[in-house]
Amino acid sequence: MQEKNKATKRKISFFATVRTVFWSFIGVGKGKKSVSDAEDLNPVHVVIAGILAALILIAVLIVIVKIVLSKVVI
């Protein structure tokens, strides 16, 4: 029970978690800083930020495909 409370009371804010998830999506990290950030991440924030990032990625891809298909003359 104490582990669950400890996991939900991490130090990094939600926006810092979003930034970390964004950098992980594009595969960029800063070595030791990314390891220390990962230790302080709130797992709930990571899940929410990951879902939001995936939805944004899908929306961007759909918009790109629609733009490309509108330019194609069949």
Number of C-alpha atoms within 10 A of each C-alpha: 5 6 8 8 9 10 15 13 13 14 13 15 12 16 11 14 24 19 12 20 20 16 14 13 13 8 8 11 12 8 8 9 9 14 11 10 14 15 12 15 21 19 15 13 20 17 14 15 20 19 12 14 16 14 12 12 13 12 12 12 12 12 12 12 11 11 11 10 11 9 8 7 5 4
